[in-house]
Amino acid sequence: MADFHQNGVVATLHNLRERSIERMEREIEQFATNRPITLILPSLYSELEAPALAHIVDELTHVPYIAEIVIGLDQADRAQFEHAKAYFSRLPQKHTILWHDGPRLRAIDAKLAEADLAPDQPGKGRNVWYCMGYVLGARNSGVVALHDCDIITYSREMLARLIYPVANPGFPYVFSKGYYPRIADRSLNGRVTRLLVTPLLLSLERVIGHHPYIDYLKAFRYPLAGEFAMRTHLLPDIRIPSDWGLEIGVLSELWRSYSNNAICQVDIADAYDHKHQPLSQEDAASGLSRMSIDISKALLRKLATDGVVFSQESLRTLKATYFRTALDLVEIYHNDARMNGLTTDRHREEQAVELFAANLVEAGSIFLDNPNATPFMPSWNRVQSALPDLIHDMQAAVRADREDD
């Protein structure tokens, strides 16, 4: 399929399907004796009612090398939390649920708010941030992996291939990012990557000139993939957005702190499908509309921290450049799909481009109009410095929730 990525910036590990999953899992089990492995699953309660998560849990029951599974549960009341405990009880691994809407973890959030350290909005990033804090407090992990809970085509091989590069002591990698083809039902998916991120990176390069951060992001075949793994020692210093900019934010933190030689992307699946977000043209606070704003803000803010100056004029130029570039790619993707016996809906793709262009302007306005905004959640190193007991209080709160009947 059409490929607009540069090579050589980060290592790309291919899946040639030459080794059995059982052999790979045996090797990871050996690695895990020195680097225990934790899996984080950020989940909405509604995902417990969908078939994708049930299948994911079925697959995880056969994974031998995970020391603990940490489930971040959002949008759940007391009865739903109790159901979640029963739902995940068939996992043979040690597993812990962070009931983010429960009174004990809300009290932890209130302590952080008093110190002006609490995440300022709900979202996947906030969920993951609290799970990271819990993992650090548990002090029993050497590698942390994360993936979403809506993957329809999930298999345990995806997890093994994601974890292997950072678990293997013979490899130099501290972070691995999953990638895969976004094809389902004979159609091209991955609209936000194809129609927002790829043309936006190309447009930024044209407007501001060559920049190593843009080269770095262009090297990732699927920068918005929700599947990544890292050595646990990275967690204390990471500062990430609380919103849909999580994936770009994590990549940005790795770029800031580590050599590209320590970062890789790995082919984890032949096919990948998940729950598809609506475009949400009428509601900028949900769906792909909100996602496009959050991702655009994350990119602008990261470039600004690296000395790039934006103005109303440069953002207008960026919007015009993006719009033309994205429409050109719609044509290329359509032709590429037809050549491979696939389909794209050109009308809907151009509708998405029009929405993303408008949201790029909105993201630019938010960026320019709020110079005092703190776009990232604090690092856990900062939290531990300001509130030394909080990470232990969180452990106690989660344990008390687990033991409640």
Disulfide bonds with the S-S distance in Angstrom:
none
